[in-house]
Amino acid sequence: MIIVKKYGGTSVETPEKILKIAEKISSSKDEGNEVVVVVSAMGKTTNYLIDLLHKVNPYPNPREYDMIVSTGEQISIALLASALSKLGKRAISLTGFQAGIDTDSTHARAKLKRVYRGKIRTLLDEGKIPVVAGFQGMSPSGEITTLGRGGSDTTAVALAYALDADVCEIYTDVDGVYAADPRYVENPKHIDKISYDEMIEMAAHGAKVLHLRSVELARRYKVPLVVKHAHRDGKETRIEGINSMEEPLVRALSIDENIVKVVVERVPDKPGIAAKIFEKMASNQLALDMIVQSMHKDGKNDVAFTVPSQDFQETMNVLDKIKAEVEAQNIHFDENIAKISIIGVNILGSSEIIYEMFSAIASVGANIDMISSSNSRISCLVPKNKIKEVAQAVAKKFDLVENAS
């Protein structure tokens, strides 16, 4: 088999853990597999590097941001390749550029353009284990770029596709995907199999197990994905195409507290205003969600949406520049909100599921601020100080907890 194995930051945070991972990789190689490894930076190294940069310049040039944060993965790959060499395996560390990973020119949020398989294929043919730096690539002009936080998952899936791998294994500090985050819901159910579409909705709305773009890429190219614990054998979750012709069923819920609600208040109700509001945000590649326009008297509307907390300041900078142009009366924001989403197949078609979600939220005295939906997801904004109560109530309502009464 050709196996791509990706290890996250907590899996390689100490030399001891790196040596244990090297033993597992070595065993897989001894079984006759061709193995490619992708690793993230050790533990909280990326956070440390970002903090270090911000101490020098709170608003760094994106090029220099990529230059410094990309060094974290280079430490990991050198250590892991050295650990494998100690075990008698021929391993070689590769940066994103050396592995043949090309991106566009966008710093900090680069998109993959192509992966050249030649270098890694040659190394595999020579019996070597390539250890590739996740999260990074190179732009057309030869600049180091990064794919955004969590981008090592996307690197692994891209390599798996390029090599026509039999499976892409994502190793983390949890043994697969659960129906809810245990920080919010006690004893959630383990999910053995989940569809690409459901996993995409979970990743897009707060679940931290997989990088959203990695699952989108896996679905597009039908890359088999498995999520496993890095240091424990046992449970796992397979992500694959599952027949969607089934009864509506809530499979999971996700929580996102790292969002801000923004309201552009009392803009004229005329063609082109919404386009002007979002034009500049699109050019800055800002992530938006839950867009709602509400009508007021006198031909004025409010346009509300949510943004990730890390994009909030940049979003406000953009809106301040266009406020006069779109004739907005005010720009309002609310950081004291959280989003809860239920995920499943065809759930929007069930009025009973919609009612049960709203009923569960109301049962703990929480008000719903905004609602958005897709065929496989329903999301609600609720007060942040109520999110744990809401999560418990919703999880119990949809039987997402082990031994729920």
C-alpha positions as CSV (number, residue, x, y, z in Angstrom):
1,M,0.0,0.0,0.0
2,I,0.9,3.6,-0.4
3,I,0.1,5.4,2.8
4,V,0.3,9.1,3.6
5,K,0.5,9.6,7.4
6,K,0.0,13.1,8.9
7,Y,0.9,13.9,12.5
8,G,-0.4,17.1,14.2
9,G,1.5,19.4,16.5
10,T,0.5,17.7,19.8
11,S,1.6,14.3,18.3
12,V,5.2,15.6,17.9
13,E,5.5,18.1,20.7
14,T,8.3,16.3,22.5
15,P,11.4,14.2,21.4
16,E,9.9,11.2,23.2
17,K,6.7,11.4,21.2
18,I,8.7,11.8,18.0
19,L,10.6,8.7,18.8
20,K,7.4,6.7,19.4
21,I,5.9,7.9,16.1
22,A,9.1,6.9,14.3
23,E,8.7,3.4,15.7
24,K,5.1,3.2,14.3
25,I,6.2,4.5,10.9
26,S,9.1,2.1,10.9
27,S,6.7,-0.8,11.6
28,S,4.5,0.3,8.7
29,K,7.4,0.4,6.4
30,D,8.5,-3.1,7.6
31,E,5.1,-4.4,6.6
32,G,5.9,-3.6,3.0
33,N,4.1,-0.3,2.7
34,E,5.4,2.8,0.9
35,V,5.1,5.5,3.5
36,V,5.0,9.3,3.1
37,V,4.9,11.4,6.3
38,V,3.6,14.9,6.8
39,V,4.1,16.7,10.1
40,S,3.1,20.0,11.7
41,A,5.2,22.1,14.0
42,M,5.9,20.8,17.5
43,G,3.2,21.6,20.0
44,K,2.6,25.3,20.3
45,T,5.7,26.3,18.3
46,T,3.6,28.2,15.7
47,N,1.9,30.2,18.4
48,Y,5.3,31.0,19.9
49,L,6.6,32.2,16.5
50,I,3.6,34.3,15.8
51,D,3.9,35.9,19.3
52,L,7.6,36.6,18.7
53,L,6.8,38.3,15.4
54,H,4.1,40.4,16.9
55,K,6.5,41.6,19.6
56,V,8.6,43.1,16.9
57,N,5.8,44.3,14.7
58,P,2.1,43.9,15.6
59,Y,1.1,44.3,11.9
60,P,3.8,42.3,10.1
61,N,4.2,42.0,6.4
62,P,2.4,38.8,5.3
63,R,5.5,37.7,3.5
64,E,7.6,37.8,6.7
65,Y,4.7,36.1,8.6
66,D,5.0,33.1,6.2
67,M,8.8,33.2,6.4
68,I,8.9,32.8,10.2
69,V,5.9,30.4,10.8
70,S,7.1,28.0,8.1
71,T,10.3,27.3,10.2
72,G,8.3,25.4,12.8
73,E,7.6,22.5,10.4
74,Q,11.2,22.4,9.3
75,I,12.3,21.6,12.9
76,S,9.7,18.8,13.1
77,I,10.7,17.1,9.8
78,A,14.4,17.2,10.6
79,L,13.8,15.6,14.0
80,L,11.4,12.9,12.7
81,A,13.7,12.0,9.8
82,S,16.6,11.8,12.2
83,A,14.6,9.5,14.5
84,L,13.7,7.2,11.6
85,S,17.4,7.1,10.6
86,K,18.2,6.0,14.2
87,L,15.9,3.1,13.6
88,G,17.7,2.1,10.5
89,K,15.3,3.6,8.0
90,R,16.4,5.7,5.1
91,A,14.3,8.9,5.7
92,I,14.7,12.3,4.2
93,S,13.1,15.6,5.3
94,L,11.6,17.9,2.6
95,T,10.2,21.4,2.8
96,G,7.0,22.1,0.9
97,F,9.1,23.5,-2.0
98,Q,11.4,20.5,-2.1
99,A,8.3,18.2,-2.1
100,G,7.0,19.9,-5.2
101,I,4.0,21.8,-3.6
102,D,3.1,24.9,-5.6
103,T,0.6,27.5,-4.4
104,D,-0.8,30.8,-5.5
105,S,0.8,34.1,-4.4
106,T,-1.5,34.7,-1.4
107,H,0.5,34.8,1.9
108,A,-0.9,33.2,5.1
109,R,-4.0,31.9,3.1
110,A,-2.3,30.4,0.0
111,K,-4.3,27.9,-2.2
112,L,-2.7,24.9,-3.7
113,K,-2.2,25.0,-7.5
114,R,-0.4,21.7,-8.1
115,V,1.7,19.0,-6.5
116,Y,4.5,17.5,-8.5
117,R,4.8,13.8,-7.6
118,G,8.2,13.2,-9.3
119,K,10.5,13.9,-6.4
120,I,8.6,11.9,-3.8
121,R,7.9,9.1,-6.3
122,T,11.6,8.8,-6.9
123,L,12.4,8.7,-3.2
124,L,9.8,6.0,-2.6
125,D,11.2,3.9,-5.5
126,E,14.6,4.2,-3.7
127,G,13.1,2.7,-0.6
128,K,13.2,6.0,1.4
129,I,10.6,7.6,3.7
130,P,9.9,11.2,2.7
131,V,9.1,13.4,5.7
132,V,7.3,16.5,4.4
133,A,6.7,19.8,6.1
134,G,3.0,20.4,6.2
135,F,1.2,23.8,5.9
136,Q,3.6,25.3,3.3
137,G,4.5,25.6,-0.3
138,M,6.0,28.0,-2.8
139,S,4.4,30.7,-5.0
140,P,5.1,31.2,-8.7
141,S,7.6,33.9,-7.9
142,G,9.6,31.5,-5.6
143,E,8.3,32.9,-2.2
144,I,7.5,30.7,0.8
145,T,3.7,30.6,1.4
146,T,1.6,29.0,4.1
147,L,-1.9,27.5,3.7
148,G,-3.5,28.8,6.9
149,R,-3.7,27.3,10.4
150,G,-4.4,23.6,10.2
151,G,-3.1,23.4,6.6
152,S,-0.9,20.4,7.2
153,D,-4.1,18.2,6.8
154,T,-4.5,19.7,3.3
155,T,-0.9,19.1,2.5
156,A,-1.4,15.4,3.4
157,V,-4.5,15.0,1.3
158,A,-2.9,16.8,-1.7
159,L,0.1,14.4,-1.5
160,A,-2.2,11.4,-1.2
161,Y,-4.1,12.5,-4.3
162,A,-0.9,13.1,-6.3
163,L,0.6,9.7,-5.4
164,D,-2.7,7.9,-5.8
165,A,-2.3,6.7,-2.2
166,D,-4.5,3.9,-0.9
167,V,-5.3,5.9,2.3
168,C,-4.5,9.2,4.0
169,E,-4.2,8.7,7.7
170,I,-4.6,11.8,10.0
171,Y,-3.1,11.2,13.4
172,T,-4.3,13.5,16.2
173,D,-4.7,13.6,20.0
174,V,-8.2,12.1,19.7
175,D,-9.2,8.6,18.4
176,G,-11.4,9.8,15.6
177,V,-14.5,12.1,15.2
178,Y,-17.1,12.4,17.9
179,A,-20.7,13.6,17.7
180,A,-19.8,16.6,19.8
181,D,-16.8,18.3,21.4
182,P,-16.3,16.8,24.8
183,R,-15.4,20.3,26.1
184,Y,-19.0,21.2,25.7
185,V,-20.9,17.8,25.8
186,E,-20.0,15.1,28.3
187,N,-19.4,11.6,26.9
188,P,-20.4,12.2,23.2
189,K,-20.8,9.3,20.9
190,H,-17.9,8.1,18.7
191,I,-18.6,8.2,14.9
192,D,-17.1,5.2,13.1
193,K,-18.0,6.5,9.6
194,I,-19.1,9.8,8.3
195,S,-19.6,11.3,4.9
196,Y,-17.4,13.9,3.3
197,D,-20.3,16.3,3.2
198,E,-21.1,15.9,6.9
199,M,-17.4,16.3,7.8
200,I,-17.1,19.4,5.7
201,E,-20.0,21.0,7.6
202,M,-18.5,20.0,10.9
203,A,-15.1,21.5,10.0
204,A,-16.6,24.7,8.6
205,H,-18.7,25.3,11.7
206,G,-16.3,24.8,14.6
207,A,-15.0,21.2,14.8
208,K,-11.2,21.2,15.1
209,V,-10.5,17.6,14.1
210,L,-9.8,18.3,10.4
211,H,-8.9,21.3,8.3
212,L,-11.9,22.3,6.2
213,R,-10.0,22.5,2.9
214,S,-8.5,19.0,3.4
215,V,-11.9,17.4,3.5
216,E,-13.1,19.5,0.5
217,L,-10.0,18.3,-1.4
218,A,-10.6,14.7,-0.3
219,R,-14.2,14.8,-1.4
220,R,-13.3,16.3,-4.8
221,Y,-10.7,13.6,-5.6
222,K,-12.2,10.8,-3.6
223,V,-9.2,10.4,-1.3
224,P,-9.9,7.9,1.5
225,L,-9.4,9.6,4.9
226,V,-9.0,7.9,8.3
227,V,-8.7,9.8,11.6
228,K,-6.7,8.0,14.4
229,H,-5.1,8.6,17.7
230,A,-1.3,9.2,17.3
231,H,-0.2,7.1,20.3
232,R,-3.1,4.7,21.0
233,D,-4.5,1.9,18.9
234,G,-8.3,1.4,19.0
235,K,-11.1,3.5,17.6
236,E,-10.9,5.4,14.4
237,T,-13.2,7.3,12.0
238,R,-13.4,6.7,8.3
239,I,-14.5,9.7,6.1
240,E,-16.0,8.5,2.8
241,G,-18.8,9.0,0.4
242,I,-22.0,7.7,2.1
243,N,-25.3,7.3,0.3
244,S,-27.3,10.4,1.0
245,M,-30.6,8.7,0.1
246,E,-31.6,8.0,3.7
247,E,-34.0,9.3,6.3
248,P,-33.1,12.7,7.9
249,L,-30.7,12.0,10.8
250,V,-28.7,14.3,13.0
251,R,-25.2,12.8,13.2
252,A,-23.3,15.5,15.1
253,L,-23.1,19.0,16.5
254,S,-20.3,21.5,16.4
255,I,-19.6,24.7,18.4
256,D,-17.7,27.8,17.3
257,E,-17.0,30.5,19.9
258,N,-14.3,32.2,17.7
259,I,-16.7,34.4,15.7
260,V,-18.0,37.9,15.8
261,K,-21.4,39.2,14.5
262,V,-21.1,42.3,12.4
263,V,-24.1,44.5,11.4
264,V,-24.0,47.2,8.8
265,E,-26.9,49.3,9.9
266,R,-29.5,51.2,7.9
267,V,-28.1,51.1,4.4
268,P,-30.3,52.2,1.4
269,D,-32.5,49.4,0.0
270,K,-31.3,49.7,-3.6
271,P,-29.5,47.5,-6.1
272,G,-25.7,47.2,-5.7
273,I,-25.4,48.1,-2.1
274,A,-24.8,44.5,-0.9
275,A,-22.3,44.0,-3.7
276,K,-20.4,47.1,-2.5
277,I,-20.3,45.9,1.1
278,F,-18.9,42.5,0.2
279,E,-16.6,43.5,-2.8
280,K,-13.7,44.7,-0.6
281,M,-14.1,41.8,1.8
282,A,-13.9,39.4,-1.1
283,S,-10.7,41.1,-2.4
284,N,-9.2,40.6,1.1
285,Q,-10.3,37.0,1.1
286,L,-12.1,37.4,4.4
287,A,-14.3,34.5,5.5
288,L,-18.0,35.3,5.9
289,D,-20.9,33.2,7.2
290,M,-24.6,33.5,8.2
291,I,-25.4,36.5,6.0
292,V,-28.9,38.0,6.7
293,Q,-30.5,41.2,5.3
294,S,-33.5,42.6,7.3
295,M,-35.9,45.3,6.0
296,H,-36.6,48.4,8.1
297,K,-38.9,51.4,7.4
298,D,-38.0,54.3,5.1
299,G,-36.3,52.1,2.5
300,K,-33.4,51.1,4.8
301,N,-31.9,47.7,5.5
302,D,-29.6,46.1,8.1
303,V,-27.0,43.7,6.7
304,A,-25.7,41.2,9.3
305,F,-23.1,38.5,9.0
306,T,-20.4,36.7,11.1
307,V,-16.7,36.5,10.6
308,P,-13.9,34.5,12.4
309,S,-12.4,36.4,15.3
310,Q,-9.0,36.5,13.6
311,D,-10.5,38.3,10.6
312,F,-12.6,40.7,12.7
313,Q,-10.2,43.7,12.9
314,E,-9.4,43.5,9.2
315,T,-13.2,43.3,8.4
316,M,-13.8,46.4,10.5
317,N,-11.0,48.2,8.7
318,V,-12.6,47.4,5.4
319,L,-16.1,48.5,6.5
320,D,-14.8,51.8,8.0
321,K,-13.4,52.6,4.6
322,I,-16.6,52.0,2.7
323,K,-19.1,53.1,5.4
324,A,-19.7,56.5,3.7
325,E,-19.8,54.9,0.2
326,V,-22.7,52.6,1.1
327,E,-24.4,55.3,3.2
328,A,-24.4,53.1,6.4
329,Q,-25.7,54.8,9.5
330,N,-23.5,52.7,11.8
331,I,-21.3,49.6,12.0
332,H,-22.2,47.4,15.0
333,F,-20.5,44.3,16.3
334,D,-21.1,41.6,19.0
335,E,-18.4,39.4,20.3
336,N,-20.5,37.8,23.0
337,I,-22.1,35.2,20.7
338,A,-21.4,31.6,19.8
339,K,-22.6,29.3,17.0
340,I,-24.1,25.9,17.4
341,S,-24.7,23.7,14.4
342,I,-26.4,20.4,14.0
343,I,-25.1,18.3,11.1
344,G,-26.7,15.3,9.2
345,V,-28.1,14.1,5.9
346,N,-31.2,15.9,4.5
347,I,-32.0,17.5,7.9
348,L,-33.3,20.7,6.5
349,G,-36.1,18.8,4.9
350,S,-37.4,17.8,8.3
351,S,-39.6,20.4,10.1
352,E,-39.5,18.1,13.2
353,I,-35.7,18.3,13.4
354,I,-35.9,22.1,13.0
355,Y,-38.5,22.3,15.8
356,E,-36.6,20.0,18.1
357,M,-33.4,22.1,17.8
358,F,-35.2,25.4,18.5
359,S,-37.1,23.7,21.4
360,A,-33.8,22.4,22.9
361,I,-32.3,25.9,22.8
362,A,-35.4,27.4,24.4
363,S,-35.4,24.8,27.1
364,V,-32.3,26.4,28.7
365,G,-33.5,29.9,28.4
366,A,-31.2,30.9,25.5
367,N,-32.4,33.3,22.8
368,I,-31.6,32.7,19.1
369,D,-29.9,35.6,17.4
370,M,-29.5,34.4,13.8
371,I,-30.2,31.3,11.9
372,S,-28.7,29.8,8.7
373,S,-28.9,26.5,7.0
374,S,-27.9,24.1,4.2
375,N,-29.2,20.7,3.2
376,S,-27.1,19.0,5.8
377,R,-26.7,21.7,8.5
378,I,-28.8,24.1,10.7
379,S,-26.8,26.8,12.6
380,C,-28.0,29.2,15.3
381,L,-26.3,32.1,17.1
382,V,-26.8,32.1,20.8
383,P,-25.3,34.0,23.8
384,K,-21.8,32.8,24.5
385,N,-22.4,32.5,28.2
386,K,-25.2,29.9,27.4
387,I,-23.3,27.8,24.9
388,K,-22.5,24.8,27.2
389,E,-26.1,24.6,28.4
390,V,-27.3,24.8,24.8
391,A,-24.9,22.2,23.6
392,Q,-25.9,19.7,26.3
393,A,-29.6,20.2,25.6
394,V,-29.2,19.8,21.9
395,A,-26.9,16.8,22.2
396,K,-29.5,15.1,24.5
397,K,-32.4,16.0,22.3
398,F,-30.7,14.2,19.3
399,D,-29.2,11.3,21.1
400,L,-25.6,12.3,20.5
401,V,-24.5,11.2,24.0
402,E,-23.5,7.7,25.1
403,N,-26.2,6.2,27.4
404,A,-28.4,9.2,27.1
405,S,-31.7,8.8,28.9
